[in-house]
Amino acid sequence: MGIVSLLGVVLLLGILCAESKYMVYNTSSGIDAGKINVHLVPHTHGDVGWLKTVDQYYVGSNNSIQGACVQNVLDSILPALLADKNRKFIYVEQAFFQRWWRDQSELIQSIVKKLVSSGQLEFINGGMCMHDEAVTHYIDMIDQTTLGQRFIKEEFGVTPRIGWQIDPFGHSAVQAYLLGAEVGFDSFFFGRIDYQDRIKRKKEKSLEVIWRGSKSLGSSAQIFAGAFPQNYEPPRGFYFEVNDDSPIVQDDIDLFDYNVQDRVNDFVAAAIAQANVTRTNHIMWTMGTDFKYQYALTWFRNMDKLIHYVNKVGFELYSTPSIYTDAKYAMSKSWPLKTDDYFPYADRANAYWTGYFTSRPALKRYVRTMSGYHLAARQLEFFKGRSDSGPNTDSLADALAIAQHHDAVTGTEKQHVANDYAKRLSIGYAEAEKVVASSLACLADSNSFIGCGDSTTNFQQCPLLNITYCPASETDLSDGKKLIVVVYNSLGWKREDVIRFPVVNEDVIVHDSEGRKIESQLVPTVDAYVDLRNYYVRAYLGSNPNAVPKYWLAFTVSVLPLGFSTYIISTSQRTGAGSTKSAIYKFQRDERSAVEVGEGNLKLTFAVPQANLINYINSRNLVKESVEQSFSFYIGYNGSLDKEPQNSGAYIFRPNGTYLIKPEQASLTVIQGPLIHEVHQQINPWIFQTTRLYKEKEHVEVEFIVGPVPIDDGFGKEVVTQITTSLDNSKTFYTDSNGRDFIKRIRDFRTDWDLEVNQPFAGNYYPINLGIYIQDSEKEFSVLVDRSIGGSSIVDGQIELMLHRRLLLDDSRGVAEALNETVCVRDDCRGLAVQGKYYYRIDPLGEGAKWRRSFGQQIYSPLLLAFAEEDGDNWMSSHIPTFSGIDDSYTLPDNIAVITLQELDDGKTLLRLAHLFEIGENSVLSVVTSVELKKLFPGKKIAKVTEVSLSANQEREEMEKKRLVWKVEGSSGENPKVVRGGPLDPKKLVVELAPMEIRTFFIEFDHTSFKRKFDA
Amino acid sequence: MGIVSLLGVVLLLGILCAESKYMVYNTSSGIDAGKINVHLVPHTHGDVGWLKTVDQYYVGSNNSIQGACVQNVLDSILPALLADKNRKFIYVEQAFFQRWWRDQSELIQSIVKKLVSSGQLEFINGGMCMHDEAVTHYIDMIDQTTLGQRFIKEEFGVTPRIGWQIDPFGHSAVQAYLLGAEVGFDSFFFGRIDYQDRIKRKKEKSLEVIWRGSKSLGSSAQIFAGAFPQNYEPPRGFYFEVNDDSPIVQDDIDLFDYNVQDRVNDFVAAAIAQANVTRTNHIMWTMGTDFKYQYALTWFRNMDKLIHYVNKVGFELYSTPSIYTDAKYAMSKSWPLKTDDYFPYADRANAYWTGYFTSRPALKRYVRTMSGYHLAARQLEFFKGRSDSGPNTDSLADALAIAQHHDAVTGTEKQHVANDYAKRLSIGYAEAEKVVASSLACLADSNSFIGCGDSTTNFQQCPLLNITYCPASETDLSDGKKLIVVVYNSLGWKREDVIRFPVVNEDVIVHDSEGRKIESQLVPTVDAYVDLRNYYVRAYLGSNPNAVPKYWLAFTVSVLPLGFSTYIISTSQRTGAGSTKSAIYKFQRDERSAVEVGEGNLKLTFAVPQANLINYINSRNLVKESVEQSFSFYIGYNGSLDKEPQNSGAYIFRPNGTYLIKPEQASLTVIQGPLIHEVHQQINPWIFQTTRLYKEKEHVEVEFIVGPVPIDDGFGKEVVTQITTSLDNSKTFYTDSNGRDFIKRIRDFRTDWDLEVNQPFAGNYYPINLGIYIQDSEKEFSVLVDRSIGGSSIVDGQIELMLHRRLLLDDSRGVAEALNETVCVRDDCRGLAVQGKYYYRIDPLGEGAKWRRSFGQQIYSPLLLAFAEEDGDNWMSSHIPTFSGIDDSYTLPDNIAVITLQELDDGKTLLRLAHLFEIGENSVLSVVTSVELKKLFPGKKIAKVTEVSLSANQEREEMEKKRLVWKVEGSSGENPKVVRGGPLDPKKLVVELAPMEIRTFFIEFDHTSFKRKFDA
């Protein structure tokens, strides 16, 4: 067997690894206050998927695409660290580390633990991946960070101290304050900021700042943040990977080419250059880059020598960002203040990394859909009780975590890697779907007090509902069979909403759990979706779907917080007793001048000749606004012949002209019924749009199909929609940061420097996860989105969203593929069509936030539909038809959301509560608000509540004690007071949340098994 | 300090290295008689200089040219071997290993020793480099092998068992029998044989043979020799270096892309394919290639898995060539017989690797010159007593060893690497020059019995004598100063020869040590050399030489075996008393029809109108022959537009037409004097030729300057000379193998297969180190060379030598440079001019060998000249003027040479005696001959003589005992009896040598210090 058993050899081997040179290098230098201290930080950066998949990177396969093998890094780093206790290494991406860890013997694991506890090996960042900061949702960021950091805590008992987002393409306020300060990080480092910003900051020595990312939490959530002066690589000439061509330090005088003095001179010159743009006499060299240290000794061998020889004339040491941060902190200096964020990012003129805000919009939507589903599935898993052996939500959590990587949801990965992310999500979903189905079955089954194992109900769900495909609902009920629909609401508020699904029968009737007939509407399915359904079902499932059902059935449901309701669909005996069929009107260009739609307070007017939206009226709040909406596309710039080539591509948005898409068939189809009005527009052969109004809602829902974007003219295209109002927003607009805080944007302007405008479109794009709004002295116009997307206000009064991108050239940032997504059924490939929704609404000034925040939660957490069939008539009597996971008497305050309710693998319950409003955002809701924990867990006795850090890897109290108190330049020295929820009273168990506050708790119950409140 | 001191960590570390996987792979498989056994031989091949210099390869610098770092290989192999005792590795090139070894601590050294003694790490080949086999001299091959193998013996106590010449470009008979069997190797493996040969051998399963390289030594020096079926790399798809793109074995079922079955299938398919061309059920996979195993674990990780999984269906094991050889031997099969050699090598049609036989002719000459000098210097070092602290001959030995590498003396390295070899030789020479000078001073100084430390004579030598540059002799003697010339003869025979050096005085007179005036001749220096001298002295020494002396002084010297004589040059008081000035005649085209030159038995006739040699007459042996001599060049083929491109280049000779060089100035200058006649011909502006006859010699000496070869026409050129006789040699000619055995060559024919001729010139070229000859029923026509060179007999009666090559295209074998040598003085660069000599003679059939062998030794070991100045008149009285290192009464037999006389660093003396004749080569000299050892060491008492293997790393008797006795197909089973010298009688100490035998001895003396025979 492959194990050396001779103790002698083992003993010798230890020293072999420890002492591999006859020359002994002095690497023990500490900090010298009087000199420039160069902190050498040995690091590797592992993209959790990019050119290769995460597994390919880990095992080192597919090297023809990119030579990279994380296994090599982790294997080789250990002997290198053991050989010299002064050597250090930081490791970041837990998705890789966990793959490695589970392959290691206990002995190796114990060695690694020693290296971690000694500080030689330090975990930095600690999430599963180095998530993107533009197109990620804060809940996903928290979840993936928690997943990685809790693993570190459990295995090693340590808490990463440093945020290390060296590669993401711009940096968000939420990252700084929420995933930084609130995670307990002492500092936060990154590599990419705007090139103009960088120049100014280098000149002013303001690369390192105190960053207050949140207006609401201010100095209570600030962090020391450092942008690197160049990138996250070593200075030129100090790359020491196997086969790298930097000059090695050749100090063997018996050989030719001895070069110690040259190398020392190079080192000192590079150090002085960096010291000249850095405050204090501490500078950091990031000694590593993507996937380096495959044979770690090559780096340490050279760094050992540099430290040894440079120290004879200077000043350098093996370090980590923690040591560096402590050294900076020890200087007791004041630092410049930074607010807002570092978006958009341009690495040079005409190279704005704002394309990726939209790249791969279908993947972005899949990630967002799964994110909301994951939240709901975890709630249901909690109610049923977690199964460690599965099915459980772990694989979906893993897949989602990986998908947050800055080359995943960003759309900047190769196509095969994008497929890999989707596959992982799909596998994770399939397992979570089982958890959801069995939990609902368990909760609904009135016999479930004997346990859930024998629940017989097999709930079906419909992940492809967006393309009008739902086999579970497309069942023929004409023989008396009934369709049971269980509707789960993962929000903490009672909720009324219209749900829809396709049905094959025309004479269906809907009853609620009390046996009451519910008003329902049959909305005709649309031709434009027939092709989507047929093609994509074949592409994704490999089988042909049944004939397209003629109708969507829509009706209003009402569901309790964290609960479900049950509805029964059957065919009606009497004609006309069932659903109302929608009326259908087709308007051709010449028929009449305008048509108004809307059954409730909100009405829209379309001009028929132009087939255009022209007017918006809310009769309740008297908002009236002329609104137009149009589609355009940008031509992707082809810079291949330029002196400084820069194409538009997966990362970079560089338009070459805007082209308005004039509707080719200027016709409107209007669908009207008691619940829903719709206006269908075939804008051109590859854009179809539905404008939808709900009787009970005061926003417009726009559903679009864009694609396949034609490329037969040889041009890549980036498709946008513009919604134009008359609001005078004076160049100002607001976009959210990771779905949370809204940040003020001013067109052609940056707060931190005098912007030189070279890309008036691309340079004004910002990421949108929740929404974008503009306002003037009277109104605010808000648009909310169903996924991350790029957008702007390029013209006053107008909001622009980029919906899809199909490009034919690579933009030279490494992915080496054009962003030209196709979908294939065998050899028949088409450009990817994207289906999605956005929502807009115009409010009187000051009233928009309420809708943005509460409806934003609904978009993120749509009602979850589960279907079952029943032959008999006794569902309601044999099942529990309605349920709420919280106390019947309770609902969460309107400004609070449960963003995590999860049973952890150690049996504890993880609860996160989020205040949804910023200070000043809403006169009523932007206040400190209380939540009664006891009401959240009816039927359970809370034994202990521990408030923990955001990522749940340390007690909050400990974290606050350790927090470094940085001084801000120009301030009195005292940090301004900020409102925060007070400490939790262990008896009352009432949690206070101040605006934008998120509080995280471990909750332990008296009984390990869940006791249903109905049994209490 | 960089040493971990915690025992605990060390302990853990050992196991870390040993057990780096939770999965444990079974790598312990042995041989299975019933199955195909795949011997996986993990190996790396380190070129001791090629694209980078040896030191750059070792430390891993200059990686922009080639990613390669031998230090990484040796560092990383140790933990990999320690981790699994079944893993094995072979290491070859000691030039690299020694660099690494001296950097290691004693502890590491002790670990390596354990790995070696356990067989996990096995030294193969064991020379300093993997020497070339075409253009190397057998003495250099022996020396470099001895240097490496004795190091291995001293440090590890082991003797390499296997010849491993996997990369050289064809394989020589001398390698097989001398550097193989006589070194004690059990087998010999190589990668490159002619593509046509390979096809046939694969079909006939005759890649593995018993090779008898020597006609004379026959089965007594045969070896099991295996050519690989493809190259020395793994089968396609089994490359596992860091970043290699072969599919790794992915056996982690928790990750995507599990591929064990695919990889096992690939493995089995490749194994079966190889088994189908191999005898027995053992096949070898060479798992590695150039500079691989930089991170050894990447290979072993995958091989572990292959062994583990394939063994579940098959048959494979970690192995070494030794284990493989033993397995083959154990099968007791008979093997095909192979004689002669494997030259020339073509890797495909039109790709004959016969260009490198001549590439870099100046470097080749430098190496050969240094080789002869090294032999002499070691003798003188022995006489004086070796100094371990130097100066000694070690650095020259090292430089020479490295220069034998198959990308060194071959000329197939990049220019900067060629420069590096030359630099090393130059440094080594400079030190050896000191050894020579001080030894001569010591021996000549009559007071030296008190030790040599205070010898005051400062002997100067003239390494640039070939370009008429010798500052030591160019001293003005007109003021009565005297020039002392000490002439050392490193041959074992007394020797009379004409020496020459430039002098500035016209009226010089030469006296021998007895005070007798010696006849001397002043030969005018030649204009063609003025430019050479001036340019190259500036290029090489950086300084301007003095004015060119007008004369060479030539006179005949007589020197004892391994001894010296002293001559004194002074100016003559009387006019005419000194040297005879040569008469000079210039013949223009129209003057007369012919001119005859030659003062002795040999006379040549030149036709004046054509300025051509036309006739050769030896009046002693009555040989008369019409002889013509001409120059031509081939145009180097430019295949860049061909479907299968193949240029002529450093490796490959691919001519595109032959062009005769017609003398432009058809003039002859004839120089005549009492000792020497010369005919000077300026063939064209860039070829100058001197045809030289010595009164006392019966051969023609031709001295040429070729270059700078013009390239302004855009064509590369390969310059040849042809000497044409009327001999009817019937396509047959003979060339030497590494300066030793002559091998019969037949034009357009191969012994081993039916040759398909596609390159009638290049495909008939063979390497020449000593000489080439043709014969018919009456005469033999022999040409001897001063360096390795390519040549052939393309036309019956004619011998062709390639003298220089200047090419403008690379030939796609990796060097990626055109062979376009230039020499620069600052920014003024010119094509390299080559100066050299060859010698020819026509003998009656059967009488040529005597001259070829004995004069060949003189070419290899020219008389060594050392100069001193003396103001006074008492040199002879205050010095010992003549010396012989052997007994005054003794001389070596005419057929025996001392090829090594060296004091080793352990105080022993290494003596090698070589029989110079093959069986049947000469009726008198091709016989068993005796040498009296006692006579070789006058004044010393031999305490012990131990016969050892050729490379002096084991006792000969032990070696013979271990020798494997292979069976040859079709023979009776008994190997034919061969004549060998008998065992050494320890009392008589008379050594018998049979034809072609070389015997090697350790000699130990009673006294450690050398006692001069004069003092005895």
Interface residues (C-beta under 8 A of the other chain):
Chain A: M1 G2 I3 V4 V9 V10 L11 L12 L13 G14 I15 L16 C17 A18 E19 S20 K21 Y22 M23 V24 Y25 N26 T27 S28 T53 D55 Q56 Y58 V59 G60 S61 N62 N63 S64 G67 A68 C69 N72 D75 S76 L78 P79 L82 A83 D84 K85 N86 R99 R102 D103 Q104 S105 L107 I108 S110 I111 K114 V242 N243 D244 D245 S246 P247 I248 Q250 D252 D254 L255 F256 D257 Q294 Y295 L297 T298 D304 D420 K423
Chain B: M1 G2 I3 V4 V9 V10 L11 L12 L13 G14 I15 L16 C17 A18 E19 S20 K21 Y22 M23 V24 Y25 N26 T27 S28 T53 D55 Q56 Y58 V59 G60 S61 N62 N63 S64 G67 A68 C69 N72 D75 S76 L78 P79 L82 A83 D84 K85 N86 R99 R102 D103 Q104 S105 L107 I108 S110 I111 K114 V242 N243 D244 D245 S246 P247 I248 Q250 D252 D254 L255 F256 D257 Q294 Y295 L297 T298 D304 D420 K423
